[in-house]
Each structure stands twice: as structure tokens, then as C-alpha cells.
């Protein structure tokens, strides 16, 4: 899977987890700007693990800061 495909899927999953339109989300989007509710981050981590068949922790994803960094993390794990 290439970076562009992963980025598109991550943006889609962020939209689902945070209940946002994907047109509002880009690689530069900071998750904390979308919501500070940790339950939403936990949901996103679950979706990412399931979609990419990898193991991620909430602190790992939280430390990423933005969507682009999450994509980088996923690329490292797959």
C-alpha cells in the first residue's frame, strides 16, 4: 500500500472517529484541534488497528500530533 492510499484511508477514519467531514481533514490536521475527548482518540486507534492489521497504542497515536505523522507511524508498522 502506498503513502497516498494510506493517507486517504487515515483521513477517512479520522472523519469517522471524530464525526467530521473529510473535506475538513488533511495531513496537517492536528487531532487535538478536532476534539480533546480521549474516547474519540481511542476509537480512532481501534479503527486504525483493524484497518491496517497492526498494533498501535493510544499514547503512540496521541504523540503523533497530526494526521501526516500518523501515516508515517503506520508506514513504519506495516
N, C-alpha and C positions, 0 to 999 in steps of 0.2 A: 504494500500500500504506500503510495507516495504522500509527501507532505501536504499537498493541496487537498487531497481526498480526506486525509486525517483532519486537517483544519476545518474543512466544511462539516464533517461529522461532529467534531467537538463543538463548533458553533451551534449546530442543530441541537445537541444535547444540553448545552448551556441554556438555550432558549426554552427547552422543555423543563429543565430543573428549576429555572428562575422565572418561568412563565413570562418570557419576553419574546417579542417578535425578533426573528433572526436578522432583520434589517438593522436592528439597533446594536448588533454584536459584531465585532471584528477581532482580529488578532491582538489589537491593542486594548481591548476591553478589560478593565480591572473588575474582577468578580465582586470585590467589596463595594464597588460603585453600584452594582446591580441590587445588592441586598447584604445586610450584615447578619442575616439569620443563618446560623450554623447548620440548621436542619436542611436548608437548601443545598449547602455545600456537600453535606453527607449524601444527599440524593444524587447530586452530580457525580460524586466519586463512585457510587454504586452503578450508575448508568455507564460511566467510562469503563469500569472494570468488566462489566458484562459485554459491552460493545466490542472492546478490543481484546477481550480474553487475557487480561493482565491483572496484576495485583498492585493496587495503589492505596496509600493511606490518606486520611483526611489531612494530616499535617503536611504531607508531601505536596498535595494539590494546593493547599492554602498558601504554602510558601512560594508557589509559582508566581503569584501576583496577577498575571494576565493570561488571556487565552493562548497567546503565542507561546508562552512558557509552558503551558500545559501540553501543547502539541509537542514541544521539544522533549518533555518528560515521557510522553507516550512513545515517541520515536526511540528513545533510549531503552524502553522496556520491551518493545516488540522485536 
